[in-house]
Amino acid sequence: MTVGSKVKQTLANLKGIESTLRIYSIQGRNEDERRTFEEALQTTAKVISDLELRMKTLEYEEPQYKGF
């Protein structure tokens, strides 16, 4: 497995986690629970954003990873 495909797989996993956290933040039973899930959701969104930027850089610097 190449670096590019590992990064793409990690992004896909993180987006799945993001979706789950979004559901949990909506279905939370109390305010503390919802707030905790929303904070985790924000952190996950930041990691996804950073990883997407890294993937773009990787594709630019290493053309063999483009489209993986």
KAPEKA-V810589 format. One record per residue. N is the residue number from 1. D_FIRST is the distance of its C-alpha to the first C-alpha in whole Angstrom. Layout:
N | D_FIRST
N | D_FIRST
This chain:
1 | 0
2 | 4
3 | 7
4 | 8
5 | 6
6 | 7
7 | 10
8 | 11
9 | 10
10 | 12
11 | 15
12 | 15
13 | 16
14 | 18
15 | 20
16 | 21
17 | 22
18 | 24
19 | 26
20 | 27
21 | 28
22 | 30
23 | 32
24 | 33
25 | 34
26 | 36
27 | 37
28 | 38
29 | 41
30 | 43
31 | 42
32 | 41
33 | 38
34 | 37
35 | 37
36 | 35
37 | 32
38 | 33
39 | 33
40 | 29
41 | 28
42 | 29
43 | 27
44 | 24
45 | 25
46 | 25
47 | 22
48 | 21
49 | 23
50 | 22
51 | 18
52 | 19
53 | 20
54 | 18
55 | 15
56 | 18
57 | 19
58 | 15
59 | 16
60 | 19
61 | 18
62 | 15
63 | 16
64 | 13
65 | 11
66 | 14
67 | 14
68 | 11
